[in-house]
Amino acid sequence: MGFQRLISTLQSPPPWSWLAGRRPWRRLGSAPLWRVPLELLQQLHWWLIRPWRWPRRPPKGRAALPWQLTLSACWLNSYRPVEVSWWWALGVRSWSQLAPYSPDSLAGALHAKRRQHWPDQCRPALQLLADKAALLACTPERWRAPFTLLHLQQNIHQPHGVVEGHSEIPNWWWEALRAEGVVLKPQRGHAGRGVIRFRWTGSALEQQALFGQLQADAPYAAEAAPAADAEPPTPAQLLAHWHRLCRSDEPALAAPYLCHSTELPAADPAVVVRVITSRRSPQAPVAVRVAWLEVPLCEGVVAFISADGVSLPNPGEPLTAAQQDALARWTKQLQSGAPLCVRACLQAAAAMHQRLPAIDQVAWDWIPASPEPLLLEGNGGFGLLVPQLFARLHAAALQP
């Protein structure tokens, strides 16, 4: 284990749970016992060092949490304050109500524990899901957009379709760049890291981070191509600019920006449907466990809405009138019945799970396009927060 990796590991919480499930202490996951001393150091770091990094005041518009809940959830256990704010917005007011659930920091340990008796602990499927290009390559063509894998050295550039006479340029590149744009993202990555949309507007290149915001000192899009050319950048030029933006030299997956179906209200960026599929055993049928839409309202606010039109409460500042109107349009349409493009995402996700090597649960991200949904990626190590929030919301709705 390298020094930097050791430091990063020590700064992470251990896979331990305190005062939950009627047990004073519980060790989660399937890690060997020799790691217990390391986990003890992780716990001491979490208890003694980490609290000094907590915000002294809640962000603007977010409710102040009672110290009793913060002590049990964020200090004794490994919840982040922002996670507890989501639970607070959902009506959770005490540790006894929160204890049955798990913080996102334990997602890896819980996934590993559930998979320890599956064939090869689901490693073949996890390796395929970790490589976005490999996953798309084995996806039926009707469920994927054209894409290309860009490397630092263009002699190993692997396009899916190229312009005749210009082997380094995919045949869809120029049209996509001048229309809705091209999206670059890491070949291996998660949590929306480095997902950036580029669009040529006629004489200049626009850039937009689709998750979060670009850093304040991010290079300007004009640096992607020589200004004197007044031409859109080639794949090599755009990859070099993306590397500067992300401060990395890793391979990037490039694909046209995808728009959702006109069956749904307009939104920018496009709506994403996340579907979590599961199976109880390698031979069991695949079922949809939970699904929701991630809907951009405006001004950077994203609403999480189930396929039947139930939205999670917003833990931050109150929504503006425009945001409330947009949310009402979406929930009203979904409550009257999920459109075909949304239902098709659920069906396609179950079919894709069937195509994978044995794995218990997968989170899929789809663009609800027409006539067929388009796959963005799959994730075998997905977070726990939003699925658990929807589980509690639906359980509360079923109570008399």
C-alpha positions as CSV (number, residue, x, y, z in Angstrom):
1,M,0.0,0.0,0.0
2,G,1.6,3.3,-1.1
3,F,2.0,6.2,1.3
4,Q,-0.6,8.4,-0.3
5,R,-3.1,5.5,-0.4
6,L,-2.4,4.8,3.2
7,I,-3.1,8.4,4.2
8,S,-6.3,8.4,2.2
9,T,-7.4,5.1,3.8
10,L,-6.8,6.4,7.3
11,Q,-8.9,9.5,6.6
12,S,-11.9,7.3,5.6
13,P,-14.3,6.0,8.2
14,P,-14.1,2.3,9.2
15,P,-16.8,-0.2,8.3
16,W,-18.2,0.0,11.8
17,S,-21.6,0.7,13.1
18,W,-22.5,1.9,16.6
19,L,-25.7,1.6,18.6
20,A,-27.6,0.4,15.6
21,G,-29.7,-2.8,15.1
22,R,-29.9,-3.4,18.9
23,R,-26.1,-3.9,19.0
24,P,-23.6,-1.7,20.7
25,W,-21.1,-2.3,17.9
26,R,-21.0,-4.1,14.6
27,R,-18.3,-4.7,12.0
28,L,-19.6,-4.7,8.4
29,G,-18.2,-6.1,5.2
30,S,-16.0,-9.1,4.5
31,A,-12.5,-7.5,5.1
32,P,-10.0,-9.9,6.8
33,L,-9.4,-9.6,10.5
34,W,-5.8,-8.3,10.1
35,R,-7.3,-5.0,9.0
36,V,-8.9,-4.4,12.4
37,P,-5.9,-2.4,13.8
38,L,-6.1,-0.2,10.7
39,E,-9.8,0.2,11.1
40,L,-9.2,1.3,14.8
41,L,-6.9,4.0,13.5
42,Q,-9.6,5.1,11.1
43,Q,-12.1,5.3,13.9
44,L,-9.8,7.4,16.1
45,H,-9.2,9.7,13.1
46,W,-13.0,10.0,12.6
47,W,-13.6,10.7,16.3
48,L,-10.7,13.0,17.0
49,I,-9.7,14.8,13.8
50,R,-12.7,14.8,11.5
51,P,-15.0,16.8,13.7
52,W,-12.7,19.8,13.3
53,R,-13.6,19.9,9.6
54,W,-17.3,20.0,10.1
55,P,-19.0,23.2,9.2
56,R,-19.7,25.3,12.2
57,R,-22.9,26.6,10.8
58,P,-25.4,24.8,8.4
59,P,-25.4,26.1,4.8
60,K,-27.8,28.8,4.0
61,G,-31.4,27.6,4.0
62,R,-30.6,24.3,5.6
63,A,-32.1,23.5,9.1
64,A,-29.7,23.4,12.1
65,L,-29.5,19.8,13.3
66,P,-29.9,19.0,17.1
67,W,-26.6,18.1,18.7
68,Q,-27.9,14.8,20.0
69,L,-28.6,13.6,16.4
70,T,-25.4,15.0,15.1
71,L,-23.4,13.3,17.9
72,S,-24.9,9.9,17.2
73,A,-25.0,10.1,13.4
74,C,-21.9,12.1,12.4
75,W,-19.5,11.5,15.3
76,L,-20.2,8.1,16.7
77,N,-21.1,6.8,13.3
78,S,-20.0,8.1,9.9
79,Y,-22.9,10.1,8.4
80,R,-22.0,13.3,6.7
81,P,-24.0,16.3,8.0
82,V,-25.5,16.8,4.5
83,E,-26.9,13.2,4.6
84,V,-28.5,13.9,8.0
85,S,-30.0,17.0,6.5
86,W,-31.7,14.9,3.9
87,W,-33.1,12.6,6.5
88,W,-34.2,15.6,8.6
89,A,-36.1,17.0,5.6
90,L,-37.9,13.6,5.4
91,G,-39.1,13.9,9.0
92,V,-36.4,11.9,10.9
93,R,-35.9,13.5,14.2
94,S,-33.9,11.1,16.4
95,W,-31.1,8.5,16.2
96,S,-33.6,5.7,16.9
97,Q,-35.4,6.6,13.7
98,L,-32.1,6.9,11.7
99,A,-30.3,3.8,13.1
100,P,-32.1,1.2,10.9
101,Y,-30.5,2.9,7.8
102,S,-26.8,3.1,6.7
103,P,-24.6,6.0,5.8
104,D,-23.1,6.3,2.3
105,S,-19.6,5.7,3.8
106,L,-20.6,2.1,4.4
107,A,-21.9,1.4,0.9
108,G,-18.7,-0.4,-0.2
109,A,-18.7,-2.6,2.9
110,L,-22.3,-3.5,2.7
111,H,-22.1,-4.3,-1.0
112,A,-19.0,-6.6,-0.3
113,K,-20.8,-8.3,2.5
114,R,-23.8,-9.1,0.4
115,R,-21.6,-10.5,-2.4
116,Q,-19.2,-12.6,-0.4
117,H,-21.1,-15.8,-1.3
118,W,-21.8,-15.0,-4.9
119,P,-19.6,-16.5,-7.7
120,D,-16.2,-14.8,-7.5
121,Q,-17.8,-12.1,-5.4
122,C,-19.3,-10.6,-8.6
123,R,-15.8,-9.4,-9.7
124,P,-16.3,-10.1,-13.5
125,A,-19.5,-8.0,-13.5
126,L,-17.9,-5.2,-11.4
127,Q,-14.9,-5.0,-13.7
128,L,-17.1,-4.7,-16.7
129,L,-19.3,-2.0,-15.1
130,A,-16.1,-0.1,-14.0
131,D,-15.1,0.3,-17.7
132,K,-17.7,2.5,-19.3
133,A,-16.4,1.9,-22.8
134,A,-16.4,-1.9,-22.4
135,L,-20.0,-1.8,-21.0
136,L,-21.3,0.3,-23.9
137,A,-19.5,-2.0,-26.3
138,C,-21.5,-5.0,-25.1
139,T,-24.8,-3.0,-25.0
140,P,-27.3,-3.5,-27.8
141,E,-27.0,-0.8,-30.4
142,R,-30.6,0.4,-29.9
143,W,-29.7,1.3,-26.3
144,R,-26.5,3.2,-26.8
145,A,-25.3,6.3,-28.6
146,P,-22.2,6.4,-30.7
147,F,-19.1,6.8,-28.6
148,T,-15.3,6.8,-28.9
149,L,-12.5,6.2,-26.4
150,L,-9.9,9.0,-26.4
151,H,-6.4,8.3,-25.1
152,L,-3.4,10.6,-24.6
153,Q,-1.6,8.8,-27.4
154,Q,-3.9,8.9,-30.5
155,N,-2.3,5.8,-32.0
156,I,-4.4,3.8,-29.5
157,H,-7.5,5.8,-30.1
158,Q,-10.4,3.4,-30.5
159,P,-13.3,5.0,-32.4
160,H,-16.7,3.4,-33.2
161,G,-17.0,4.8,-36.7
162,V,-14.6,7.3,-38.3
163,V,-14.7,9.8,-41.1
164,E,-13.2,8.4,-44.2
165,G,-9.7,9.8,-44.8
166,H,-9.5,11.1,-41.1
167,S,-9.1,7.9,-39.1
168,E,-8.7,9.9,-35.8
169,I,-12.1,11.6,-36.0
170,P,-15.4,9.7,-35.5
171,N,-17.9,10.3,-38.2
172,W,-20.4,11.8,-35.8
173,W,-18.0,14.3,-34.2
174,W,-18.5,17.5,-36.2
175,E,-22.3,17.3,-36.4
176,A,-22.6,16.6,-32.7
177,L,-20.2,19.3,-31.7
178,R,-22.1,21.9,-33.7
179,A,-25.6,20.7,-32.6
180,E,-26.2,19.7,-28.9
181,G,-22.5,19.2,-28.1
182,V,-20.1,16.4,-27.1
183,V,-19.7,15.0,-23.6
184,L,-16.4,13.9,-22.3
185,K,-16.1,11.9,-19.0
186,P,-13.5,9.5,-17.5
187,Q,-13.4,6.0,-18.8
188,R,-13.4,4.9,-15.2
189,G,-15.1,7.1,-12.6
190,H,-18.2,7.7,-10.6
191,A,-20.2,10.4,-8.8
192,G,-20.3,12.6,-11.9
193,R,-16.6,13.4,-11.7
194,G,-15.2,15.1,-14.8
195,V,-18.5,14.9,-16.9
196,I,-18.2,18.0,-19.1
197,R,-20.3,19.1,-22.1
198,F,-18.6,21.0,-25.0
199,R,-20.5,22.8,-27.8
200,W,-19.4,24.8,-30.8
201,T,-21.5,27.8,-31.3
202,G,-20.1,29.0,-34.6
203,S,-17.0,30.8,-33.5
204,A,-16.4,29.7,-29.9
205,L,-16.6,26.7,-27.7
206,E,-18.9,26.5,-24.7
207,Q,-18.2,24.2,-21.8
208,Q,-20.6,23.1,-19.1
209,A,-20.0,20.7,-16.1
210,L,-23.1,18.5,-16.0
211,F,-22.6,17.6,-12.3
212,G,-21.5,20.4,-10.0
213,Q,-19.5,23.4,-11.3
214,L,-16.2,23.9,-13.0
215,Q,-13.5,25.3,-10.7
216,A,-13.1,29.0,-10.6
217,D,-9.6,28.8,-12.1
218,A,-10.6,26.3,-14.8
219,P,-9.1,27.0,-18.3
220,Y,-11.3,28.8,-20.7
221,A,-12.9,26.8,-23.5
222,A,-11.1,29.1,-26.0
223,E,-7.9,27.3,-25.1
224,A,-9.2,24.0,-26.7
225,A,-8.4,25.1,-30.2
226,P,-6.3,27.9,-31.8
227,A,-8.3,31.1,-31.9
228,A,-7.0,31.9,-35.4
229,D,-8.6,28.8,-36.9
230,A,-12.1,29.6,-35.8
231,E,-12.8,25.9,-36.2
232,P,-14.2,23.4,-33.7
233,P,-11.6,21.3,-31.9
234,T,-10.6,17.9,-33.1
235,P,-10.8,15.0,-30.6
236,A,-7.1,15.3,-29.7
237,Q,-7.5,19.1,-29.0
238,L,-10.6,18.6,-26.9
239,L,-9.1,15.7,-25.0
240,A,-6.0,17.9,-24.2
241,H,-8.3,20.7,-23.0
242,W,-10.4,18.2,-20.9
243,H,-7.2,17.0,-19.3
244,R,-6.4,20.6,-18.3
245,L,-9.9,21.1,-16.8
246,C,-9.7,17.8,-14.9
247,R,-6.0,18.0,-14.0
248,S,-5.5,14.4,-15.2
249,D,-4.2,12.5,-18.2
250,E,-6.6,9.5,-18.0
251,P,-8.6,8.2,-21.0
252,A,-11.9,9.8,-21.7
253,L,-15.1,8.5,-23.2
254,A,-16.6,10.9,-25.7
255,A,-20.2,10.7,-27.0
256,P,-22.8,13.1,-28.4
257,Y,-24.8,15.0,-25.8
258,L,-28.2,13.2,-25.4
259,C,-31.6,14.8,-25.1
260,H,-34.6,13.2,-23.4
261,S,-37.8,12.5,-25.2
262,T,-40.4,15.2,-26.0
263,E,-42.9,13.1,-24.0
264,L,-41.4,14.8,-21.0
265,P,-41.2,18.5,-20.1
266,A,-38.1,20.4,-21.3
267,A,-35.1,20.5,-19.0
268,D,-31.4,21.5,-19.3
269,P,-29.4,19.4,-18.9
270,A,-31.3,16.3,-19.9
271,V,-33.2,14.3,-17.3
272,V,-31.5,11.1,-16.1
273,V,-33.5,8.0,-15.0
274,R,-31.7,5.9,-12.4
275,V,-32.9,2.3,-12.1
276,I,-31.6,-0.1,-9.5
277,T,-32.1,-3.7,-10.5
278,S,-31.6,-6.7,-8.2
279,R,-31.7,-10.5,-8.1
280,R,-31.7,-12.7,-5.0
281,S,-29.4,-15.4,-6.5
282,P,-27.4,-15.9,-9.7
283,Q,-30.3,-18.0,-11.1
284,A,-33.2,-15.8,-9.9
285,P,-35.0,-13.4,-12.2
286,V,-34.1,-9.7,-12.3
287,A,-36.4,-7.2,-10.8
288,V,-36.5,-3.4,-10.6
289,R,-35.9,-2.5,-6.9
290,V,-36.4,1.3,-7.2
291,A,-36.3,3.9,-9.9
292,W,-36.4,7.7,-9.9
293,L,-35.8,10.7,-12.2
294,E,-33.1,13.2,-11.6
295,V,-34.7,16.4,-12.9
296,P,-32.8,19.7,-13.3
297,L,-35.3,22.5,-12.3
298,C,-33.2,25.6,-12.7
299,E,-30.3,27.5,-11.1
300,G,-28.5,24.2,-10.3
301,V,-31.3,22.6,-8.3
302,V,-32.0,18.9,-9.0
303,A,-35.2,17.2,-8.0
304,F,-35.4,13.5,-7.2
305,I,-38.8,12.2,-8.4
306,S,-40.0,8.6,-8.4
307,A,-41.5,7.1,-11.5
308,D,-45.0,7.5,-9.9
309,G,-44.4,11.2,-9.3
310,V,-43.4,11.4,-5.6
311,S,-40.5,13.8,-5.0
312,L,-38.0,13.9,-2.2
313,P,-38.2,17.0,0.1
314,N,-35.6,19.6,-0.6
315,P,-33.1,19.9,2.3
316,G,-31.6,23.3,1.2
317,E,-33.0,26.7,0.5
318,P,-36.7,26.9,-0.3
319,L,-37.5,26.5,-3.9
320,T,-38.1,29.6,-6.0
321,A,-41.5,30.2,-7.7
322,A,-40.0,29.0,-11.0
323,Q,-38.5,25.9,-9.4
324,Q,-41.8,25.1,-7.7
325,D,-43.6,25.5,-11.0
326,A,-41.2,23.2,-12.8
327,L,-41.4,20.6,-10.0
328,A,-45.2,20.7,-10.1
329,R,-45.2,20.1,-13.9
330,W,-43.0,17.0,-13.5
331,T,-44.8,15.5,-10.6
332,K,-48.2,16.1,-12.2
333,Q,-47.2,14.4,-15.4
334,L,-45.7,11.4,-13.6
335,Q,-48.6,11.0,-11.2
336,S,-50.9,10.6,-14.2
337,G,-48.8,7.8,-15.5
338,A,-45.1,7.3,-16.3
339,P,-44.6,8.0,-20.1
340,L,-43.4,5.2,-22.3
341,C,-39.9,6.6,-22.5
342,V,-39.5,6.2,-18.7
343,R,-41.1,2.8,-18.5
344,A,-38.7,1.7,-21.3
345,C,-35.7,2.6,-19.1
346,L,-36.9,0.2,-16.4
347,Q,-37.4,-2.6,-18.9
348,A,-34.0,-2.0,-20.6
349,A,-32.2,-1.9,-17.2
350,A,-33.6,-5.3,-16.3
351,A,-32.6,-6.7,-19.7
352,M,-29.1,-5.3,-19.3
353,H,-28.7,-6.9,-15.8
354,Q,-29.6,-10.2,-17.4
355,R,-26.7,-9.8,-19.9
356,L,-24.0,-9.3,-17.2
357,P,-22.0,-11.9,-15.3
358,A,-23.6,-12.9,-12.0
359,I,-24.2,-9.8,-9.8
360,D,-26.8,-9.0,-7.2
361,Q,-27.5,-5.3,-7.6
362,V,-26.7,-2.6,-10.2
363,A,-27.6,1.0,-10.5
364,W,-28.2,2.1,-14.2
365,D,-28.3,5.6,-15.6
366,W,-30.4,6.2,-18.7
367,I,-31.5,9.0,-20.8
368,P,-35.3,8.5,-21.4
369,A,-35.0,9.1,-25.2
370,S,-37.3,8.2,-28.0
371,P,-37.8,5.7,-29.6
372,E,-35.4,3.8,-27.3
373,P,-33.7,4.7,-24.0
374,L,-30.0,5.3,-24.1
375,L,-27.6,3.9,-21.5
376,L,-25.1,6.2,-19.9
377,E,-23.4,3.8,-17.5
378,G,-24.0,1.2,-14.8
379,N,-22.6,1.1,-11.3
380,G,-22.1,-1.8,-9.0
381,G,-20.9,0.2,-6.0
382,F,-23.7,2.8,-5.9
383,G,-24.6,5.0,-3.0
384,L,-27.2,4.2,-0.4
385,L,-28.7,7.6,0.4
386,V,-31.4,8.2,-2.3
387,P,-32.6,4.5,-2.4
388,Q,-33.1,4.5,1.4
389,L,-34.8,7.9,1.3
390,F,-37.3,6.6,-1.3
391,A,-37.8,3.4,0.7
392,R,-38.7,5.4,3.9
393,L,-40.9,7.7,1.8
394,H,-42.9,4.9,0.3
395,A,-43.1,3.0,3.6
396,A,-44.6,6.1,5.3
397,A,-47.1,6.4,2.4
398,L,-48.3,2.9,3.1
399,Q,-49.0,3.4,6.8
400,P,-52.6,4.1,7.7
